[in-house]
Amino acid sequence: MKTCDEPLSSLQQSVRDALLQVIDPEVGENIVDLGLVYGTEVSGNVVKVTFTMTSQACPMGEMLLDDIHAALTRLLPSEIEFDMNLVWEPPWNPDMISAEAKQRLGWS
């Protein structure tokens, strides 16, 4: 799995850009800057997105899953499959929010 420090392929960058459009409705920030997207991986014709929620009891979880699915469906051609990998480890915490998002949220 790619980390934030590794260069992204063109497809991975496109996936990341699409996920920047997915907004957590409770916070009003995109899921990438919130630190909810742990990574993307391209293997052949499969794109795997590993992500989490702020908590297992997230009331907007189904909505976020639908929004991620819709963003990937709009982006990827039909010959590219995607795997949405929802994980709970490591658990999300507010330290994972990007500096830019913290500033937009007034947390700086």
Secondary structure, DSSP 8 states (H G I E B T S, - for coil): ---TTS---HHHHHHHHHHTT-EETTTTEETTTTT-EEEEEEETTEEEEEE--S-TT-TTHHHHHHHHHHHHHHHS-TTSEEEEEE--SS---GGGS-HHHHHHTT--
